[in-house]
Amino acid sequence: MGIEVFLRAAQFVNPRRERFRGQDVLVFDFEPNPDFKPHKMVEKVVHELAGVIWIDEKAHDVARLEAYFLGDFKIAGGLLATCRRVRALH
């Protein structure tokens, strides 16, 4: 999955500036983009996420990402897995 799927599947709200590990960062909350229509499995997964992303202004890179599923996300109708919360830190 490339970043382009994430950028299309999410909408970014509540922009603000913070300090993170001594660096200036841009912080955005994100939630599913209601205009995005997922077709592939990875798009469906990303479209169910919400969270916060911290962007390092100097490095133009993700400094931290916290994400969670808005509801239960079932893979193969729940036969393979049900995911409740995902948290990724960079």
MDTraj code that builds the backbone (N, CA, C; nanometers):
import mdtraj as md
import numpy as np

residues = "MET GLY ILE GLU VAL PHE LEU ARG ALA ALA GLN PHE VAL ASN PRO ARG ARG GLU ARG PHE ARG GLY GLN ASP VAL LEU VAL PHE ASP PHE GLU PRO ASN PRO ASP PHE LYS PRO HIS LYS MET VAL GLU LYS VAL VAL HIS GLU LEU ALA GLY VAL ILE TRP ILE ASP GLU LYS ALA HIS ASP VAL ALA ARG LEU GLU ALA TYR PHE LEU GLY ASP PHE LYS ILE ALA GLY GLY LEU LEU ALA THR CYS ARG ARG VAL ARG ALA LEU HIS".split()
xyz = np.array([
    [0.0839, -0.1177, 0.0000],
    [0.0000, 0.0000, 0.0000],
    [0.0881, 0.1236, 0.0000],
    [0.0545, 0.2144, -0.0851],
    [0.1254, 0.3404, -0.0887],
    [0.0521, 0.4467, -0.0102],
    [0.1195, 0.5546, 0.0157],
    [0.0615, 0.6653, 0.0911],
    [-0.0580, 0.7248, 0.0187],
    [-0.0627, 0.7091, -0.1141],
    [-0.1726, 0.7678, -0.1904],
    [-0.3084, 0.7090, -0.1513],
    [-0.3121, 0.5820, -0.1140],
    [-0.4375, 0.5208, -0.0684],
    [-0.4820, 0.5874, 0.0614],
    [-0.3901, 0.6049, 0.1528],
    [-0.4200, 0.6705, 0.2802],
    [-0.4688, 0.8134, 0.2567],
    [-0.4032, 0.8862, 0.1680],
    [-0.4399, 1.0252, 0.1426],
    [-0.5781, 1.0378, 0.0782],
    [-0.6168, 0.9402, -0.0034],
    [-0.7494, 0.9434, -0.0665],
    [-0.8581, 0.8931, 0.0279],
    [-0.8265, 0.7949, 0.1106],
    [-0.9271, 0.7307, 0.1958],
    [-0.9592, 0.8106, 0.3215],
    [-0.8729, 0.9024, 0.3582],
    [-0.8913, 0.9778, 0.4821],
    [-0.9152, 1.1249, 0.4527],
    [-0.9825, 1.1894, 0.5455],
    [-0.9894, 1.3349, 0.5422],
    [-0.9207, 1.3852, 0.6677],
    [-0.8486, 1.4951, 0.6534],
    [-0.7652, 1.5469, 0.7608],
    [-0.8308, 1.6715, 0.8194],
    [-0.8451, 1.6717, 0.9512],
    [-0.9151, 1.7800, 1.0197],
    [-0.8342, 1.8252, 1.1407],
    [-0.8719, 1.9395, 1.1952],
    [-0.8114, 1.9923, 1.3166],
    [-0.6593, 2.0077, 1.3064],
    [-0.6099, 2.0785, 1.2031],
    [-0.4646, 2.0973, 1.1907],
    [-0.4113, 2.1854, 1.3034],
    [-0.2908, 2.1512, 1.3484],
    [-0.2275, 2.2291, 1.4543],
    [-0.0766, 2.2032, 1.4539],
    [-0.0044, 2.2848, 1.5271],
    [0.1408, 2.2694, 1.5410],
    [0.1721, 2.2253, 1.6834],
    [0.2704, 2.1367, 1.6951],
    [0.3154, 2.0892, 1.8262],
    [0.4655, 2.0645, 1.8199],
    [0.5234, 2.0364, 1.9360],
    [0.6621, 1.9909, 1.9453],
    [0.6575, 1.8425, 1.9769],
    [0.7356, 1.7643, 1.9047],
    [0.7428, 1.6203, 1.9267],
    [0.8887, 1.5794, 1.9191],
    [0.9394, 1.5267, 2.0304],
    [1.0813, 1.4874, 2.0389],
    [1.1749, 1.6007, 1.9949],
    [1.1409, 1.7212, 2.0377],
    [1.2253, 1.8372, 2.0100],
    [1.2114, 1.8954, 1.8711],
    [1.1192, 1.8448, 1.7911],
    [1.1015, 1.8929, 1.6541],
    [0.9645, 1.9586, 1.6394],
    [0.9572, 2.0576, 1.5508],
    [0.8282, 2.1165, 1.5179],
    [0.7555, 2.0204, 1.4243],
    [0.6312, 1.9921, 1.4575],
    [0.5525, 1.9006, 1.3754],
    [0.4155, 1.9610, 1.3473],
    [0.3592, 1.9211, 1.2344],
    [0.2207, 1.9503, 1.2026],
    [0.1402, 1.8290, 1.2455],
    [0.0273, 1.8514, 1.3084],
    [-0.0547, 1.7419, 1.3599],
    [-0.1941, 1.7543, 1.2992],
    [-0.2450, 1.6422, 1.2525],
    [-0.3796, 1.6366, 1.1962],
    [-0.4529, 1.5176, 1.2554],
    [-0.5790, 1.5360, 1.2873],
    [-0.6659, 1.4227, 1.3140],
    [-0.7128, 1.3736, 1.1773],
    [-0.7363, 1.2442, 1.1646],
    [-0.7909, 1.1952, 1.0386],
    [-0.9056, 1.1000, 1.0670],
    [-0.9935, 1.0920, 0.9687],
    [-1.1130, 1.0093, 0.9753],
    [-1.1468, 0.9657, 0.8340],
    [-1.2357, 0.8698, 0.8180],
    [-1.2687, 0.8251, 0.6828],
    [-1.3260, 0.9387, 0.5974],
    [-1.2825, 0.9430, 0.4730],
    [-1.3332, 1.0392, 0.3760],
    [-1.4654, 0.9853, 0.3229],
    [-1.5777, 1.0530, 0.3492],
    [-1.7072, 1.0005, 0.3062],
    [-1.7226, 0.9945, 0.1547],
    [-1.6409, 1.0689, 0.0808],
    [-1.6486, 1.0682, -0.0660],
    [-1.5668, 0.9556, -0.1291],
    [-1.4826, 0.8897, -0.0506],
    [-1.3976, 0.7826, -0.1030],
    [-1.4760, 0.6516, -0.1038],
    [-1.4729, 0.5822, -0.2158],
    [-1.5412, 0.4529, -0.2303],
    [-1.4355, 0.3432, -0.2457],
    [-1.4075, 0.2695, -0.1384],
    [-1.3042, 0.1650, -0.1448],
    [-1.3493, 0.0463, -0.2298],
    [-1.2529, -0.0112, -0.3032],
    [-1.2803, -0.1282, -0.3863],
    [-1.1937, -0.2473, -0.3452],
    [-1.0669, -0.2218, -0.3195],
    [-0.9740, -0.3286, -0.2816],
    [-0.9731, -0.3442, -0.1300],
    [-0.9284, -0.4611, -0.0840],
    [-0.9264, -0.4896, 0.0599],
    [-0.8452, -0.3860, 0.1366],
    [-0.7273, -0.3503, 0.0877],
    [-0.6437, -0.2535, 0.1587],
    [-0.7141, -0.1184, 0.1678],
    [-0.7888, -0.0795, 0.0648],
    [-0.8633, 0.0455, 0.0681],
    [-0.9746, 0.0388, 0.1721],
    [-1.0395, -0.0765, 0.1829],
    [-1.1460, -0.0933, 0.2822],
    [-1.0906, -0.0846, 0.4241],
    [-0.9741, -0.1449, 0.4457],
    [-0.9103, -0.1396, 0.5775],
    [-0.8755, 0.0043, 0.6135],
    [-0.8072, 0.0741, 0.5247],
    [-0.7648, 0.2120, 0.5518],
    [-0.8864, 0.3016, 0.5718],
    [-0.9928, 0.2755, 0.4978],
    [-1.1123, 0.3601, 0.5070],
    [-1.1851, 0.3441, 0.6403],
    [-1.1549, 0.2412, 0.7156],
    [-1.2166, 0.2198, 0.8465],
    [-1.1348, 0.2797, 0.9610],
    [-1.0229, 0.3440, 0.9296],
    [-0.9337, 0.3974, 1.0321],
    [-0.9609, 0.5439, 1.0644],
    [-0.9316, 0.5795, 1.1869],
    [-0.9286, 0.7183, 1.2322],
    [-0.8091, 0.7303, 1.3254],
    [-0.7643, 0.8526, 1.3507],
    [-0.6515, 0.8685, 1.4410],
    [-0.5862, 1.0038, 1.4278],
    [-0.4573, 1.0057, 1.4571],
    [-0.3782, 1.1285, 1.4570],
    [-0.2464, 1.1001, 1.3859],
    [-0.2021, 1.1967, 1.3061],
    [-0.0733, 1.1845, 1.2381],
    [0.0091, 1.3103, 1.2660],
    [0.1371, 1.2890, 1.2997],
    [0.2326, 1.3963, 1.3254],
    [0.3307, 1.3988, 1.2084],
    [0.3466, 1.5134, 1.1438],
    [0.4360, 1.5288, 1.0291],
    [0.5520, 1.6197, 1.0690],
    [0.6747, 1.5692, 1.0548],
    [0.7942, 1.6495, 1.0809],
    [0.8076, 1.7525, 0.9694],
    [0.8013, 1.8807, 1.0066],
    [0.8038, 1.9875, 0.9060],
    [0.9353, 1.9933, 0.8285],
    [1.0469, 1.9710, 0.8957],
    [1.1772, 1.9798, 0.8281],
    [1.2048, 1.8578, 0.7419],
    [1.1768, 1.7399, 0.7953],
    [1.2065, 1.6161, 0.7231],
    [1.0979, 1.5801, 0.6215],
    [0.9823, 1.6454, 0.6310],
    [0.8684, 1.6132, 0.5430],
    [0.8380, 1.4642, 0.5491],
    [0.8305, 1.4147, 0.6724],
    [0.8115, 1.2714, 0.6950],
    [0.7162, 1.2525, 0.8132],
    [0.6572, 1.1359, 0.8198],
    [0.5698, 1.1032, 0.9325],
    [0.6570, 1.0778, 1.0552],
    [0.6342, 1.1554, 1.1616],
    [0.7087, 1.1381, 1.2858],
    [0.6387, 1.0378, 1.3769],
    [0.5057, 1.0334, 1.3684],
    [0.4274, 0.9424, 1.4524],
    [0.2893, 0.9267, 1.3898],
    [0.2316, 0.8095, 1.4094],
    [0.0970, 0.7819, 1.3608],
    [0.0259, 0.6941, 1.4625],
    [-0.0912, 0.7364, 1.5044],
    [-0.1756, 0.6544, 1.5895],
    [-0.3070, 0.6356, 1.5160],
    [-0.3479, 0.5107, 1.5017],
    [-0.4700, 0.4809, 1.4270],
    [-0.5509, 0.3749, 1.4996],
    [-0.6797, 0.3804, 1.4796],
    [-0.7686, 0.2794, 1.5378],
    [-0.8867, 0.2585, 1.4438],
    [-0.9458, 0.1402, 1.4525],
    [-1.0651, 0.1119, 1.3749],
    [-1.1841, 0.1782, 1.4420],
    [-1.2688, 0.2388, 1.3629],
    [-1.3876, 0.3041, 1.4172],
    [-1.4866, 0.2036, 1.4740],
    [-1.4899, 0.0860, 1.4175],
    [-1.5746, -0.0220, 1.4661],
    [-1.4976, -0.1506, 1.4502],
    [-1.5615, -0.2616, 1.4722],
    [-1.4963, -0.3893, 1.4475],
    [-1.4780, -0.4065, 1.2975],
    [-1.3619, -0.4471, 1.2558],
    [-1.3343, -0.4720, 1.1148],
    [-1.3130, -0.6213, 1.0990],
    [-1.3980, -0.6834, 1.0233],
    [-1.3931, -0.8285, 1.0069],
    [-1.3273, -0.8646, 0.8744],
    [-1.2369, -0.9607, 0.8799],
    [-1.1709, -1.0124, 0.7612],
    [-1.2334, -1.1474, 0.7309],
    [-1.2782, -1.1643, 0.6070],
    [-1.3466, -1.2870, 0.5639],
    [-1.4682, -1.3138, 0.6516],
    [-1.5473, -1.2093, 0.6735],
    [-1.6692, -1.2245, 0.7512],
    [-1.6459, -1.2596, 0.8965],
    [-1.5252, -1.2361, 0.9462],
    [-1.4922, -1.2676, 1.0855],
    [-1.4347, -1.4065, 1.1032],
    [-1.4295, -1.4848, 0.9937],
    [-1.3742, -1.6196, 1.0034],
    [-1.2235, -1.6176, 1.0241],
    [-1.1554, -1.5232, 0.9599],
    [-1.0103, -1.5149, 0.9748],
    [-0.9698, -1.4294, 1.0942],
    [-1.0338, -1.3126, 1.1064],
    [-0.9943, -1.2226, 1.2158],
    [-1.0955, -1.1102, 1.2316],
    [-1.1020, -1.0592, 1.3519],
    [-1.1747, -0.9367, 1.3810],
    [-1.0754, -0.8444, 1.4498],
    [-1.0517, -0.7293, 1.3891],
    [-0.9571, -0.6332, 1.4444],
    [-1.0348, -0.5234, 1.5149],
    [-0.9904, -0.4899, 1.6340],
    [-1.0610, -0.3885, 1.7113],
    [-0.9824, -0.2591, 1.7226],
    [-0.8517, -0.2642, 1.7304],
    [-0.7728, -0.1421, 1.7468],
    [-0.6331, -0.1653, 1.6912],
    [-0.5838, -0.0651, 1.6189],
    [-0.4492, -0.0698, 1.5636],
    [-0.3781, 0.0554, 1.6097],
    [-0.2562, 0.0386, 1.6556],
    [-0.1768, 0.1556, 1.6942],
    [-0.0382, 0.1377, 1.6365],
    [0.0025, 0.2323, 1.5561],
    [0.1349, 0.2270, 1.4951],
    [0.2122, 0.3516, 1.5357],
    [0.3287, 0.3337, 1.5859],
    [0.4156, 0.4436, 1.6238],
    [0.5405, 0.4393, 1.5388],
    [0.5836, 0.5531, 1.4969],
    [0.7043, 0.5619, 1.4126],
    [0.8169, 0.6141, 1.4960],
])
top = md.Topology()
chain = top.add_chain()
for i, resn in enumerate(residues, 1):
    res = top.add_residue(resn, chain, resSeq=i)
    for name in ("N", "CA", "C"):
        top.add_atom(name, md.element.get_by_symbol(name[0]), res)
traj = md.Trajectory(xyz[None], top)
